[in-house]
């Protein structure tokens, strides 16, 4: 019986790990889009949708705190596209619904009795592989095939990836996953003395550092320090103070090696700051002069978006404002209100690491919206599911030390 249960654990965790690898486009493998075209993404999403419909009778009796939110995320983009899109509506629907239906995994996790430990193990396996790839390619960039610039694209300028602070910015595509696990293993570190936890935490923090995304690096440091206020147990508080002190000491003594170039690049990089300001002004002016755009959005393939890219403006650079341009202001407002409700109503019920992930993504959402693609939606739905099993006291599904 124990062996059979162990096998089911392995199968569930393996499926989740494979889902994350697939959602990351196999760590943005060079040529992946030629191997796995959009129709395969649509097939996966359709399979999730059909599996959900097949189990609809079970879903109706699934007691959860997030029914309204899940259905909003699923259906609002469809209304937004039909009523606001000024591009090809069929293409827009196919593009958006290649990743939005991942939100339905929230119910499928319940239906198939997925435990918190299955999710964490699957996430860890997928993330560790991505971290190893990221570190290896920093030392051997000439062999890089993950997260690189396609030599046949207009962005290629003779290097495998863009540079920042003397490092390559490989777009491996698992930053939100690494951030989630950084919060998880930080919380674990404060409650245990395991060497393997230290190794996992070091790996994901290394990935976050090599992402060279300043907002995420700063938000990670902030939530680690803030976590001190969330623990009630004196021994955990004492341990968190010691580790935070050591962390800040390491940052102080190794500032020049680790962060001075990032800081100097930020101070010197007026172009990035200016282009973001111009990008915000561009989209705001368009939305205010066209009230329907403010309500319904214009979609990913609108003529306005095409024109913006010619000026070097990208929606992905302006967080929830950019998402408001895609799907309307309500899409952004619902996200903000939802997270505020989590903070006010459920903070004491959800695990500390889940709260830290909500907080870190909320901080960076002004520039990086937390769910914009398959991978980010998958991390988000796992966050929702784990939150829900604690809010509703599903003890059997929770992880226990």
Secondary structure as GFF3:
##gff-version 3
##sequence-region A 1 401
A	DSSP	alpha_helix	2	23	.	.	.	ID=ss1
A	DSSP	alpha_helix	25	28	.	.	.	ID=ss2
A	DSSP	alpha_helix	32	35	.	.	.	ID=ss3
A	DSSP	alpha_helix	38	54	.	.	.	ID=ss4
A	DSSP	alpha_helix	56	59	.	.	.	ID=ss5
A	DSSP	alpha_helix	67	84	.	.	.	ID=ss6
A	DSSP	alpha_helix	89	96	.	.	.	ID=ss7
A	DSSP	three_ten_helix	100	104	.	.	.	ID=ss8
A	DSSP	alpha_helix	105	111	.	.	.	ID=ss9
A	DSSP	alpha_helix	116	139	.	.	.	ID=ss10
A	DSSP	three_ten_helix	141	143	.	.	.	ID=ss11
A	DSSP	beta_strand	162	164	.	.	.	ID=ss12
A	DSSP	beta_strand	167	169	.	.	.	ID=ss13
A	DSSP	alpha_helix	175	189	.	.	.	ID=ss14
A	DSSP	alpha_helix	195	211	.	.	.	ID=ss15
A	DSSP	alpha_helix	214	226	.	.	.	ID=ss16
A	DSSP	three_ten_helix	227	230	.	.	.	ID=ss17
A	DSSP	alpha_helix	234	253	.	.	.	ID=ss18
A	DSSP	alpha_helix	255	255	.	.	.	ID=ss19
A	DSSP	pi_helix	256	260	.	.	.	ID=ss20
A	DSSP	alpha_helix	261	268	.	.	.	ID=ss21
A	DSSP	alpha_helix	270	289	.	.	.	ID=ss22
A	DSSP	alpha_helix	291	296	.	.	.	ID=ss23
A	DSSP	alpha_helix	303	310	.	.	.	ID=ss24
A	DSSP	three_ten_helix	315	317	.	.	.	ID=ss25
A	DSSP	alpha_helix	319	327	.	.	.	ID=ss26
A	DSSP	alpha_helix	329	345	.	.	.	ID=ss27
A	DSSP	alpha_helix	352	364	.	.	.	ID=ss28
A	DSSP	alpha_helix	374	391	.	.	.	ID=ss29
A	DSSP	three_ten_helix	395	397	.	.	.	ID=ss30
###
